[in-house]
Amino acid sequence: MYTMEQAELLAAEALRQKFGEWSDQVALFGNGEFATKKGDFFYFGFQSVKYVETRDEKYFDYGPNCVSVHSQTGECRFLDIHEALTLNPFKTD
């Protein structure tokens, strides 16, 4: 079973693999508010690096911007918009 910290490293690596040379343009986002565990999955939000640094709306990347990591297998997947809206992974109950 993976810990939150291990899952975060896997999610960061998934970003690097998906975005290749553009991986320096996106980063995991939020100091805990966009990192959570629900059921068998960890969820991590990501955003453009420029937005994270400046909070300037012109750099905001729209979309689900969420990667999930399975807590048992470590498999990473990027959520599509329908999954993100259905799961709402960062909503606290």
KOLTORPA-218565 format. One record per residue: x, y, z of N, C-alpha, C, O in turn. Coordinates in Angstrom, 2 decimals, m for minus. Each point is the difference from the previous one (the first is absolute). Layout:
KOLTORPA-218565
MIBA     nxx     nyy     nzz    caxx    cayy    cazz     cxx     cyy     czz     oxx     oyy     ozz
MIBA       X       Y       Z       X       Y       Z       X       Y       Z       X       Y       Z
...
//
This chain:
KOLTORPA-218565
MIBA     nxx     nyy     nzz    caxx    cayy    cazz     cxx     cyy     czz     oxx     oyy     ozz
MIBA    0.84   m1.18    0.00   m0.84    1.18    0.00    0.89    1.24    0.00    0.99    0.08    0.73
MIBA   m1.37    0.88   m1.56    0.77    1.24   m0.11   m0.47    1.03    1.02   m1.17    0.03    0.37
MIBA    2.10    0.80    0.07   m0.33    1.12    0.88   m0.32    1.22   m0.87    0.25   m0.01   m1.20
MIBA   m0.80    1.05    1.81   m0.29    1.24   m0.72    1.28    0.56   m0.62   m0.02    0.46   m1.15
MIBA    1.12   m0.50    1.87    1.26    0.54   m0.50    0.51   m0.80   m1.20    0.47    0.57   m0.98
MIBA   m0.56   m1.89    1.06    0.43   m0.83   m1.12   m0.90    0.21   m1.22    0.48    0.08   m1.13
MIBA   m1.78    0.03    1.38   m0.95    0.23   m1.09    0.26    1.36   m0.66   m0.14    0.14   m1.21
MIBA    0.51    0.85    2.00    0.30    1.32   m0.55    1.20   m0.06   m0.94    0.01    0.65   m1.04
MIBA    1.00   m1.42    1.41    1.17   m0.18   m0.88   m0.40   m0.70   m1.30    0.47    0.38   m1.08
MIBA   m1.34   m1.38    1.17   m0.48   m0.69   m1.19   m0.81    0.96   m0.89    0.14   m0.03   m1.23
MIBA   m0.97    0.86    1.83   m0.80    0.97   m0.76    0.91    1.01   m0.70   m0.23    0.34   m1.16
MIBA    1.26    0.13    1.85    0.95    0.94   m0.62    0.71   m0.65   m1.18    0.22    0.65   m1.02
MIBA    0.14   m1.91    1.16    0.65   m0.72   m1.10   m0.97   m0.18   m1.17    0.41    0.09   m1.16
MIBA   m1.68   m0.35    1.44   m1.00   m0.12   m1.05   m0.13    1.31   m0.78   m0.16   m0.02   m1.22
MIBA    0.22    1.15    1.92   m0.02    1.30   m0.68    1.20    0.13   m0.94   m0.15    0.43   m1.14
MIBA    1.33   m0.81    1.63    1.21    0.08   m0.84   m0.13   m0.89   m1.23    0.39    0.39   m1.10
MIBA   m0.94   m1.58    1.27   m0.14   m0.92   m1.13   m1.05    0.51   m1.00    0.20   m0.08   m1.21
MIBA   m1.31    0.59    1.71   m1.08    0.46   m0.89    0.40    1.26   m0.77   m0.28    0.11   m1.19
MIBA    0.92    0.82    1.86    0.28    1.29   m0.62    1.40    0.11   m0.56    0.34    1.00   m0.63
MIBA    0.50   m2.03    0.84    1.34   m0.01   m0.59    0.76    1.27    0.28    0.15    0.42    1.15
MIBA    0.34    0.20   m2.22    0.80    1.21    0.18   m0.81    1.16    0.55    0.57    0.99    0.46
MIBA   m1.90   m1.09   m0.49   m0.85    1.04    0.57   m0.23   m0.22    1.50   m0.72    0.78    0.63
MIBA    1.32   m1.82   m0.06   m0.25   m0.31    1.41    0.44    1.11    0.93   m0.46    0.07    1.14
MIBA    1.36    0.80   m1.61    0.38    1.12    0.85   m1.05    1.11   m0.04    0.15    1.02    0.68
MIBA   m1.21   m1.21   m1.47   m1.07    0.98   m0.10   m1.19   m0.31    0.91   m0.86    0.86    0.21
MIBA    0.80   m2.07    0.33   m1.09   m0.39    0.90    0.60   m0.59    1.27    1.10   m0.54    0.00
MIBA   m1.87    0.66    1.08    0.47   m0.51    1.29   m1.19   m0.41    0.85   m1.11    0.51   m0.18
MIBA    1.34   m1.42    1.10   m1.04   m0.33    0.97   m0.33    1.28    0.74    0.87    0.84    0.22
MIBA   m2.13   m0.69    0.14   m0.49    1.30    0.47   m0.65   m0.11    1.36   m0.70   m0.96    0.31
MIBA    0.94    1.97    0.50   m0.66    0.12    1.29    0.80   m0.61    1.13    0.69   m1.00   m0.18
MIBA   m0.79    1.60    1.31    0.69   m0.50    1.19   m0.94   m0.90    0.79   m0.34    0.30    1.15
MIBA   m0.06   m1.39   m1.77   m0.87   m0.95    0.67   m1.45    0.11   m0.40   m0.73   m0.99    0.06
MIBA    0.26    2.18   m0.47   m1.41    0.11   m0.34   m0.33   m0.69   m1.32   m1.17   m0.30   m0.26
MIBA    2.16    0.04   m0.57   m0.21   m0.73   m1.25    0.80   m1.30   m0.01    0.55   m0.40   m1.02
MIBA   m0.52   m0.24    2.16    0.59   m1.33    0.17   m0.86   m0.73    1.02   m0.11    0.44    1.15
MIBA   m0.49   m1.53   m1.57   m0.92   m0.69    0.90   m0.03   m1.49   m0.31    0.47   m0.44   m1.05
MIBA   m1.03   m0.31    1.97   m0.22   m1.43   m0.22   m1.47   m0.28    0.21   m0.59    0.35    1.02
MIBA    0.00   m0.99   m2.02   m1.39   m0.44    0.08   m0.05   m1.44   m0.48    0.41   m0.29   m1.12
MIBA   m0.91   m0.58    1.95   m0.06   m1.41   m0.36    1.39   m0.55   m0.27    0.91    0.16    0.83
MIBA   m0.74   m0.80   m1.97    1.28   m0.62   m0.34    0.94    0.93   m0.78    1.04   m0.44   m0.49
MIBA   m1.40    1.72    0.38    0.79    0.89   m0.84    0.45    1.25    0.74   m0.71    0.54    0.85
MIBA    1.90   m0.10   m1.20    0.49    1.32    0.36   m0.28    0.90   m1.20    0.10   m0.45   m1.14
MIBA   m0.45    1.70    1.39   m0.24    0.96   m1.08    0.87    1.22    0.22    0.13    0.50    1.12
MIBA    0.46   m0.02   m2.21    0.86    1.16    0.05   m0.38    0.97   m1.11   m0.13   m0.40   m1.16
MIBA   m0.04    1.65    1.52   m0.26    1.03   m1.00    1.32    0.51   m0.54    1.02   m0.01    0.68
MIBA   m1.07    0.47   m1.92    1.19    0.65   m0.57   m0.43    1.24   m0.76   m1.16    0.14   m0.40
MIBA    2.11    0.75    0.20   m0.30    1.29   m0.61    1.27    0.51   m0.68    1.08   m0.55    0.20
MIBA   m1.22    1.59   m1.00    1.19    0.55   m0.66    0.94    0.58    1.06   m0.45    0.57    0.99
MIBA    1.72   m0.71   m1.23    1.00    0.51    0.93   m0.13    1.52    0.16    0.12    0.53    1.10
MIBA   m0.39    0.15   m2.22   m0.12    1.46    0.08   m1.19    0.41    0.87    0.08    0.99    0.73
MIBA   m1.17   m1.74   m0.80   m1.13    0.32    0.86    0.34   m0.26    1.47   m0.32    0.80    0.87
MIBA    0.96   m1.92   m0.62    0.38   m0.34    1.38    0.90    1.09    0.58   m0.16    0.39    1.16
MIBA    1.08    0.10   m1.97    0.94    1.03    0.48   m0.65    1.36    0.17    0.29    0.70    0.97
MIBA   m1.17   m0.31   m1.90   m0.51    1.38   m0.02   m1.45    0.14    0.43   m0.41    1.08    0.43
MIBA   m0.38   m2.15   m0.55   m1.46    0.02    0.22   m0.68    0.96   m0.97   m1.11    0.46    0.25
MIBA    1.76   m0.16   m1.34   m0.57    0.84   m1.05   m0.90   m0.86   m0.87    0.44   m0.99   m0.58
MIBA   m1.72    1.37    0.49   m1.01   m0.78   m0.71    0.34   m0.27   m1.46   m0.47   m0.98   m0.58
MIBA    1.28    1.84   m0.04    0.32   m0.21   m1.42    0.83   m1.27   m0.21    0.09   m0.49   m1.13
MIBA    0.52   m0.04    2.19    0.79   m1.22   m0.10   m0.76   m1.25    0.46    0.55   m1.10   m0.01
MIBA   m1.81    1.27    0.42   m0.79   m1.11    0.52   m0.31   m1.00   m1.10   m0.50    0.38   m1.06
MIBA    0.80   m1.66    1.29   m0.33   m1.07   m0.94   m1.36   m0.57    0.37   m0.20   m0.51    1.10
MIBA   m0.74    0.61   m2.02   m1.35   m0.49    0.24   m0.08   m1.49   m0.35    0.74   m0.49   m0.84
MIBA   m1.65   m0.20    1.50   m0.17   m1.42   m0.23   m0.02   m0.73    1.32    0.08    0.62    1.06
MIBA   m0.18   m1.93   m1.11   m0.04   m0.75    1.26    1.33    0.04    0.75    0.00    0.02    1.24
MIBA    1.12    0.01   m1.93    1.32    0.14    0.61    0.16   m0.83    1.27    0.39    0.50    1.06
MIBA   m0.70   m1.78   m1.18    0.07   m0.89    1.15    0.59   m1.34   m0.43   m0.38   m0.57   m1.02
MIBA    1.31    0.09    1.82    0.59   m1.32   m0.22   m0.33   m0.87    1.21    0.07    0.45    1.14
MIBA   m0.45   m1.70   m1.42   m0.29   m0.94    1.09    1.11   m1.04    0.07    0.61   m0.35   m1.01
MIBA   m0.37   m0.12    2.23    0.99   m1.05    0.24   m0.69   m1.08    0.83   m0.51    0.27    1.08
MIBA    0.51   m1.50   m1.60   m0.62   m1.10    0.74    0.86   m0.32    1.21    1.21   m0.16   m0.11
MIBA   m1.84    0.05    1.27    0.75   m0.17    1.25    0.67   m1.36    0.12    0.94   m0.14    0.78
MIBA   m1.41   m0.86   m1.52    0.60   m1.33    0.07    1.03   m0.23   m1.10    1.09   m0.54    0.26
MIBA   m1.43    0.94   m1.48    0.86   m0.31   m1.15    0.94    1.13   m0.40    1.02   m0.23   m0.64
MIBA   m1.36    1.46    1.01    0.80    1.15   m0.40   m0.29    0.47   m1.42    0.66    0.91   m0.50
MIBA   m1.65   m1.53   m0.15   m0.36    0.41   m1.37   m0.52    1.43    0.01   m0.83    0.37    0.83
MIBA    1.33    0.43   m1.78   m0.41    1.40   m0.12   m0.89    0.17   m1.22    0.23   m0.60   m1.05
MIBA   m1.25    1.43    1.21   m0.91    0.34   m1.10   m0.41    1.45    0.12   m0.15    0.54    1.09
MIBA   m0.04    0.08   m2.25   m0.51    1.37   m0.02   m1.50   m0.07   m0.16   m0.51   m0.68   m0.89
MIBA   m0.22    1.38    1.75   m1.45   m0.01   m0.04   m0.50    0.86   m1.14    0.54    1.07   m0.28
MIBA   m1.59   m1.55   m0.39   m0.64    0.85   m0.99   m1.03    0.88    0.72   m0.23   m0.17    1.20
MIBA   m0.36    1.09   m1.92   m0.89    0.97    0.62   m1.21   m0.67    0.66   m0.44    0.44    1.06
MIBA   m0.09   m1.48   m1.67   m1.17   m0.68    0.57    0.34   m0.69    1.31   m0.77    0.07    0.96
MIBA    1.92   m0.72   m0.91    0.43   m0.65    1.26    0.22    1.04    1.09   m0.44   m0.18    1.13
MIBA    1.11    1.25   m1.48    0.30    1.03    0.99   m1.27    0.61    0.58   m0.10    0.22    1.20
MIBA   m0.89    0.04   m2.07   m1.26    0.56    0.48   m0.79   m0.99    0.83   m0.62    0.38    1.00
MIBA    0.65   m1.65   m1.38   m0.73   m1.03    0.74    0.64   m0.27    1.36   m0.69   m0.06    1.02
MIBA    2.00   m0.10   m1.02    0.72   m0.32    1.24    0.16    1.20    0.92   m0.06   m0.12    1.23
MIBA    0.28    1.28   m1.83    0.28    1.22    0.77    1.02   m0.31    1.10   m0.30    0.17    1.18
MIBA    1.49   m0.61   m1.56    0.94   m0.57    0.96    0.47    0.95    1.10    0.45   m0.46    1.05
MIBA   m0.53    1.76   m1.26    0.54    0.92    0.99   m1.07    0.63    0.88    0.29    0.88    0.82
MIBA   m1.53   m1.33   m1.00   m1.08    0.51    0.84    0.04   m0.73    1.33    0.00   m1.24    0.04
MIBA    0.02    1.99    1.02   m0.04   m0.62    1.34   m1.45   m0.11    0.42   m0.81    0.90   m0.21
MIBA    0.50   m2.02    0.81   m1.40   m0.25    0.44   m0.26    0.57    1.35   m1.12   m0.12    0.51
//
